[in-house]
Amino acid sequence: MLIDGNTPFYVDDMPYSFVGIAAQIGKHDSGMHIHNRAQLLFAPHGCMSITLDGQHCVLPPTKIAWIPAGIEHCATMTNVVAYRSLYFDPLAIDNLPTELSIFSVTPLLKELIERMAFWEWDKPSNEQANTLALCCEELFYAEKNELTLPLPKDKRLALWLEKVKQRTLLPQPLNEMAKHIGASSKTISRLFIKETGMPYQAWRQQWRLLTAIEQLSEKKSVSVVAHALEFSSDSAFIHFFKQHTGETPTHYIK
């Protein structure tokens, strides 16, 4: 159902096994919250970022997020986003994914999400059954992606991480970052491997990739993004992006 920012919406209070919503949102922060429905998130236009289960992920129009019931999460949008959210009662609907996942959206899955997001909430269950089953089947075969970034939890990194999340500080090279934290490079390396399972340099490069995708989805140019993320040149950024995604920035967003 199409809603706006003033529409009261508390999915756990609704008596339906499936609920779909569609909205056009300019700037929005859902805040950390939790519900007992599984959720599928998709933005056919714009880009949203999601923080959940100790991870940060970016959702451009080519990807969808599956969030199982009971996982605390927060969705943030900074530009105009065509927002689609589908909620499934795992006690009433079979064959739902059980793990937190980012999937590539197929043309068929995109059309299914678009149709289901606009259903009336009281649509009879027998009229939903075939489409719901097809949606679950498409999710089962959808390609998983790793557009996620594990977040360290050590208190020594808390202030630094908050500045990075708020975009007031870029993750520096290891030696500069260690000075900022007031710890040795060896200590920082050990902390990141322990907390995220990734060496700091790999974490920093994944952060740059997700931030690049987010900014490119906001229609920023390759030059602007390359400069903002402190690449030495546009060509260095394009090489980095293609190395990680297999595509140039322009082709990836198209």
C-alpha positions as CSV (number, residue, x, y, z in Angstrom):
1,M,0.0,0.0,0.0
2,L,1.2,3.5,-0.8
3,I,1.9,5.5,2.4
4,D,3.6,8.8,3.3
5,G,5.7,9.9,6.2
6,N,2.6,10.8,8.2
7,T,0.9,7.4,7.9
8,P,0.9,5.5,11.3
9,F,2.6,2.1,10.7
10,Y,3.3,-0.5,13.4
11,V,3.7,-3.8,11.6
12,D,3.6,-6.0,14.7
13,D,0.1,-4.6,15.5
14,M,-1.3,-5.6,12.2
15,P,-3.4,-8.8,11.9
16,Y,-2.1,-9.8,8.5
17,S,0.5,-12.5,7.6
18,F,1.9,-10.3,4.8
19,V,2.1,-6.5,4.6
20,G,3.6,-4.5,1.8
21,I,4.4,-0.7,1.8
22,A,5.6,1.7,-0.9
23,A,6.7,5.3,-0.1
24,Q,8.7,8.1,-1.5
25,I,11.1,9.4,1.2
26,G,13.5,12.3,1.1
27,K,15.5,12.1,4.3
28,H,14.7,9.5,6.9
29,D,16.3,7.7,9.8
30,S,14.2,4.8,11.2
31,G,16.3,4.5,14.4
32,M,17.3,1.2,15.8
33,H,14.2,-1.0,16.1
34,I,13.1,-4.6,16.0
35,H,9.9,-6.5,15.0
36,N,8.7,-10.1,14.8
37,R,8.2,-10.0,11.0
38,A,10.8,-10.9,8.4
39,Q,11.5,-7.9,6.2
40,L,12.5,-7.4,2.5
41,L,13.9,-4.0,1.7
42,F,14.3,-2.6,-1.8
43,A,15.0,0.9,-3.2
44,P,14.2,1.0,-7.0
45,H,15.5,4.6,-7.0
46,G,18.1,6.2,-4.7
47,C,20.2,4.4,-2.1
48,M,19.7,3.5,1.6
49,S,22.2,2.4,4.2
50,I,21.3,-0.2,6.9
51,T,23.0,-0.9,10.2
52,L,22.1,-4.3,11.7
53,D,23.6,-7.2,13.6
54,G,26.9,-5.5,14.0
55,Q,27.2,-4.7,10.3
56,H,26.8,-1.8,7.9
57,C,25.5,-2.3,4.4
58,V,24.5,-0.2,1.5
59,L,21.5,-0.9,-0.7
60,P,21.7,0.5,-4.2
61,P,18.8,-0.1,-6.7
62,T,20.5,-3.4,-7.9
63,K,20.3,-5.1,-4.5
64,I,17.7,-6.1,-1.9
65,A,18.1,-6.8,1.8
66,W,16.5,-9.7,3.7
67,I,16.2,-9.2,7.4
68,P,14.9,-12.1,9.4
69,A,12.5,-11.5,12.3
70,G,14.0,-10.4,15.6
71,I,17.1,-8.7,14.3
72,E,17.6,-5.1,15.5
73,H,18.3,-2.7,12.6
74,C,18.2,0.8,11.3
75,A,17.6,2.1,7.8
76,T,18.9,5.6,6.8
77,M,18.1,7.5,3.6
78,T,19.8,10.8,2.7
79,N,18.3,11.4,-0.8
80,V,14.9,10.9,-2.4
81,V,14.3,7.1,-2.3
82,A,11.5,5.1,-3.8
83,Y,11.2,2.7,-0.9
84,R,9.6,-0.7,-0.9
85,S,9.3,-2.9,2.2
86,L,7.6,-6.3,2.5
87,Y,6.9,-7.9,5.8
88,F,6.3,-11.6,6.2
89,D,5.0,-13.5,9.3
90,P,7.5,-16.5,9.6
91,L,4.9,-18.4,11.6
92,A,2.3,-18.2,8.8
93,I,4.4,-18.2,5.6
94,D,6.7,-21.1,4.6
95,N,10.0,-21.3,2.8
96,L,11.3,-17.9,3.9
97,P,15.1,-17.3,4.0
98,T,16.5,-17.8,7.5
99,E,19.7,-15.8,7.3
100,L,20.5,-12.1,7.0
101,S,21.4,-11.6,3.3
102,I,22.0,-9.1,0.5
103,F,20.7,-10.4,-2.8
104,S,21.0,-9.2,-6.4
105,V,17.5,-8.3,-7.6
106,T,16.4,-10.1,-10.7
107,P,13.9,-8.5,-13.2
108,L,11.2,-11.0,-12.1
109,L,11.8,-10.4,-8.4
110,K,11.8,-6.6,-9.0
111,E,8.4,-6.8,-10.6
112,L,7.0,-9.1,-7.8
113,I,8.2,-6.7,-5.1
114,E,6.7,-3.7,-7.0
115,R,3.3,-5.5,-7.2
116,M,3.3,-6.8,-3.7
117,A,4.3,-3.4,-2.2
118,F,1.1,-1.9,-3.5
119,W,-1.3,-4.6,-2.3
120,E,-4.1,-3.5,0.0
121,W,-3.3,-4.8,3.5
122,D,-6.6,-6.7,3.7
123,K,-6.1,-8.5,0.4
124,P,-7.5,-12.1,0.8
125,S,-4.8,-14.7,1.6
126,N,-5.9,-17.0,-1.2
127,E,-5.3,-14.1,-3.7
128,Q,-1.8,-13.7,-2.4
129,A,-0.7,-17.3,-2.3
130,N,0.7,-17.8,-5.8
131,T,2.6,-14.6,-5.9
132,L,4.0,-15.1,-2.4
133,A,5.2,-18.6,-3.3
134,L,6.9,-17.3,-6.5
135,C,8.6,-14.5,-4.5
136,C,10.0,-17.0,-2.0
137,E,11.2,-19.2,-4.9
138,E,13.0,-16.3,-6.5
139,L,14.6,-15.4,-3.2
140,F,15.8,-18.9,-2.9
141,Y,17.7,-18.8,-6.2
142,A,18.8,-15.1,-6.0
143,E,22.6,-14.5,-6.0
144,K,24.0,-13.4,-2.6
145,N,26.3,-10.4,-2.4
146,E,28.7,-9.1,0.1
147,L,27.9,-5.4,0.3
148,T,28.3,-5.5,4.0
149,L,30.9,-4.2,6.4
150,P,31.4,-5.7,9.9
151,L,31.6,-3.0,12.6
152,P,34.2,-3.2,15.4
153,K,32.8,-3.0,19.0
154,D,36.0,-2.3,21.0
155,K,35.5,0.9,23.1
156,R,38.9,2.2,22.0
157,L,37.5,2.5,18.5
158,A,34.0,3.8,19.4
159,L,34.6,7.6,19.0
160,W,36.6,7.1,15.8
161,L,33.9,4.8,14.4
162,E,31.2,7.2,15.2
163,K,33.0,10.0,13.2
164,V,33.5,7.6,10.3
165,K,29.7,6.6,10.3
166,Q,28.8,10.3,10.5
167,R,31.1,11.1,7.5
168,T,33.1,13.6,9.5
169,L,36.2,11.5,9.2
170,L,37.5,9.2,6.5
171,P,39.2,5.9,7.5
172,Q,42.9,6.9,7.2
173,P,45.8,4.6,6.2
174,L,46.8,2.4,9.1
175,N,49.7,4.5,10.4
176,E,47.6,7.7,10.4
177,M,44.6,5.9,11.9
178,A,46.8,4.5,14.7
179,K,48.0,8.0,15.6
180,H,44.3,9.2,15.7
181,I,43.4,6.4,18.1
182,G,46.5,6.7,20.2
183,A,47.6,3.1,19.7
184,S,50.2,1.2,17.8
185,S,49.6,0.0,14.2
186,K,50.1,-3.6,15.6
187,T,47.4,-3.1,18.2
188,I,45.0,-1.6,15.6
189,S,45.6,-4.6,13.3
190,R,45.0,-7.1,16.0
191,L,41.8,-5.3,17.1
192,F,40.3,-5.3,13.6
193,I,41.1,-8.9,12.9
194,K,39.6,-9.9,16.3
195,E,36.5,-7.6,16.0
196,T,35.7,-7.8,12.2
197,G,37.6,-10.8,10.9
198,M,39.3,-8.5,8.5
199,P,42.7,-6.8,8.4
200,Y,42.3,-3.0,8.8
201,Q,43.4,-2.3,5.2
202,A,40.8,-4.7,3.8
203,W,38.1,-3.1,6.1
204,R,39.1,0.4,4.9
205,Q,38.9,-0.7,1.2
206,Q,35.4,-2.3,1.8
207,W,34.3,0.9,3.5
208,R,35.5,3.0,0.5
209,L,33.6,0.6,-1.9
210,L,30.3,0.8,0.0
211,T,30.6,4.6,0.3
212,A,31.4,4.9,-3.4
213,I,28.3,2.9,-4.3
214,E,26.2,5.0,-2.0
215,Q,27.5,8.3,-3.4
216,L,27.3,7.1,-7.1
217,S,23.6,6.1,-6.4
218,E,23.0,9.7,-5.3
219,K,24.0,10.8,-8.9
220,K,27.4,12.2,-7.9
221,S,30.0,12.1,-10.6
222,V,33.0,9.8,-10.7
223,S,35.3,12.7,-10.2
224,V,33.4,14.0,-7.2
225,V,33.4,10.5,-5.5
226,A,37.1,9.9,-6.3
227,H,38.0,13.2,-4.7
228,A,35.8,12.7,-1.7
229,L,37.3,9.3,-1.0
230,E,40.9,10.6,-1.5
231,F,41.9,8.6,-4.5
232,S,44.9,10.0,-6.3
233,S,43.0,10.3,-9.6
234,D,39.8,9.3,-11.3
235,S,41.5,6.5,-13.1
236,A,42.8,5.1,-9.8
237,F,39.3,5.1,-8.4
238,I,37.9,3.5,-11.6
239,H,40.6,0.8,-11.4
240,F,39.8,0.2,-7.7
241,F,36.0,0.0,-8.3
242,K,36.4,-2.4,-11.3
243,Q,38.8,-4.6,-9.3
244,H,36.1,-5.1,-6.6
245,T,32.9,-5.2,-8.6
246,G,34.0,-6.3,-12.1
247,E,32.5,-3.2,-13.6
248,T,33.3,0.5,-14.0
249,P,31.4,2.9,-11.7
250,T,29.3,4.2,-14.5
251,H,28.3,0.8,-15.8
252,Y,27.6,-0.5,-12.3
253,I,25.1,2.3,-11.5
254,K,23.4,2.0,-14.9
